[in-house]
Amino acid sequence: MGRLRGGRWHSRPRRCQPRTPADRAAIPWVMELPAMLPKPPSQVRQNYRPECEAAVNSHAALELHASFQCLAVAFYLDRDDVALKHFHRFFLLRSHEHSKTAESLMFLQNWCGGRVCFLDIRKPESQEWESGLQAMQDTLHLEKCVNQSLLDLHQLATESCDADLCHCLGTGYPDQQVKFIKELEDHVSSLSNAGSPEGALAEYFSDKLTLGDGDKEDWTFP
């Protein structure tokens, strides 16, 4: 209470009382975050086994790894001390194709009612090569691994009686992969038999990739 001083009433200052902690039951959103709700099941999913869903995510990660590997080869060959311009463009185009394939698999995952799960992408196995021929041999080995993974995925879809997944995987992917492997094998065989040094290797790819088959527009990069 206050006191009367000099005809005026003076109130006593209130002492600060420690505030009691908020009641969690009364204000639950203040003290802790609300629990995460489970994801609702897909409305379009039908006959899509979890094993197929996981395999699609795994193969998409492998495609991205192959894209990184081809990118490492491409920019190694673009260095000033290597300077294989057309060889660089050859691998750069392949890197883009692997990225497009991974993106297509993600669209496929959503279309089938699965969930895209991004996995850790391994860094390129090598970033230095003794020659362009060695870089091409390493890439050929990787492309065969990618092709085997694609075949395993298609076999799993067949055993799961997943007609939609089989149809999607059989449209374009195997043909594109086999075609590129055949092209790589032809290049590796030609260069190995010729025993080409780096200078001749550059001339070979300059002739093959700029004047040979394929549209020149495909080789236009900044």
N, C-alpha and C positions, 0 to 999 in steps of 0.2 A: 504494500500500500504506500501512498504518498504522504508528505508532511506539509503542514501549513506554515510558510515562512514569509514574514513581511506582508501578510495579507494575500499572498498568492499561494496557490496550491502547486507543489512540485511533486511530480510522480517519480518514484524510484525506478532506476534503470533495471530492466529485467536481466537476470543472469542467463547466460547461454546454456541451455540444456543440451547434452549430447543427443544427437538424433538416433533413434532406434533404427536398426536395419530394416529394409523393406521386407514385407512378408512375401515369400516366393509364391505361396498359394494365392495371394491376392493379386500380384503382378508377375505372372510367370515370364512374360516376354522381356522383362527388364533384367532379370537375373541370368537367364540362360536362353540359348537359341532353340527355336522349335525343332523337333525331330524331323528329319528328312522323310518325305513320303516315298513309298516305293514307286518305281516306274510302272506306269500302266502297261499291260500287255498290248502288243501290236494287234491292230484290227485286221491287218492284211496277211498275217502269218498263217501259213497252212502247209503242213507236211515239211517243215523246215527244221531239221534236227540241229541241236546245239553243236554237234561235232562239225557239221557243214558251216555253221556260222563262224566258229572258231578258225576253221581252215581257211575261209575266205579272208578273214582279218590277217592271218599269218602270211598268206600269199601276197596280200597287198603290201605288207611290211617288207617282204622279200623283193618285190618290184621296186620299192623305194630305195632299198639297199643297192640294187642293180643300177638304178638311176644315179645314185651317188658315185658308184664305182666308174660308170661310163663318164660321168662329169669329171672325176679325178683324172682319168685318162685324157679326156679332151683338153683340159687346161694344162696338163703336163706337156702335151704335144704343141700347145700354143706358146710355150715359153720361148724367150729369145734365143736360148742355147739349143733348142730343138727345132722350132719353126717349121713344123709340118702342118701347113694351113689346112689343106683339104682333109687330111687325116683327123685333124682337130674337129672339123665340121661333121665328119662321119660319126664320131662318137658323141658329139653334142646332140645330133639328131636322135641317136639311139637313146640317150638319156631322157630326152623329152618324151619319147615313145613309152618308156617304162613308167614315167610319171603319169601319163595319160591312162595307161592300163590300170595303175593303182587307183586313180580317180574313178575309172569305170567300175572297178570292183566295189568301191564304196557306194556308188549309185545302186549297184546290184544288191548290195547288202540291205539298203533301205527298201528297195523294191520287193525283196523277199520277206520283209518284216523283221529282219535281224537288226542288230545294233553295231555300229562301227566302233571298234575299239582300237585306238592308236597304240601300237607297241613300240618298244625301243628300236631305233634304226641303227644297225651296226655301221661303223665308219668303213670307208674303203679298205680292202685288204692290203693294197699297196698304193703308194703315191709317187714312187720313183721306179723307172724301168730303164733297162740298158738300151732298148731299141723299140721302135714302133712295132716290130714283129713280136717282141715279147709281150708288149701291152695287148696286142690282138690275141695272142694265145691265152693270156690270163682271162680276157673277156670272153673268149670262146668257152672256156671251162665254166665260167659263171653263167653264161646263157644256157648251157646244158643243165645246170642245176635248177635254173628258173623253169625250164621246160619240164623237167622231171616233177617239180612241185606242182605245176599246172596239170600234168597227167594224173598225179596222185589225187588232186582235188576233184578232177573229173571222175575218177574211179570211185571216190567216196560218194559223190552225188549219185552215181549209177547204183551203187550198193544200197543207198538210202531211198532209192526209187523216187528221187526228186527230179521229175521231168523238166520243170521250169529251170532249175539250176543247170541241168545238163544242156539244155537248149542254149542258155545264155553263154555258158563256157565254151560251147562248141561253135559259136558264131564269131569267127574272126581271130580269137586269141591263139589257138594252136597253129593256124595257118601262118599268122604273122611271125610267131616264134620260130617255127621250122624254117621259114623262108630266110630269116635273118641268120640262123645258125648255118644254113647251107651257104649263104653268101660269105660268112666269116670263114668257114672251112675252105672255100675256094680261094680266098685271099691268102690264108695261112699256107695252103699247099703251094700256091704259085710263088709266094715269097720265099718259102723254105727251099723249094727246088732250085730257085734262081740264086739263092744265097746273096740276096740283095743287100748292099750297104745302105746307110741312111740316105745318101743322096739319090740313089736309084729308087729307094722306097718312096721318097717324096715325088719323084717323076711318075712313078707307077700310079699313085693315088691321084695325082693331078690329072693324068690322062683318063683314068677309070671313072672318077667321080664327077668331073666337070664336063667330059665329052662323051661319057658312056651312057648307060641306061639311067632312067629316072629324070624327073622334072627338075629343072634348075631352080625353080621356086622353092623346092624343098631344102635347098642348100643356102637360102638367104638368111643370114644372121647378122646382127649388128657387129 
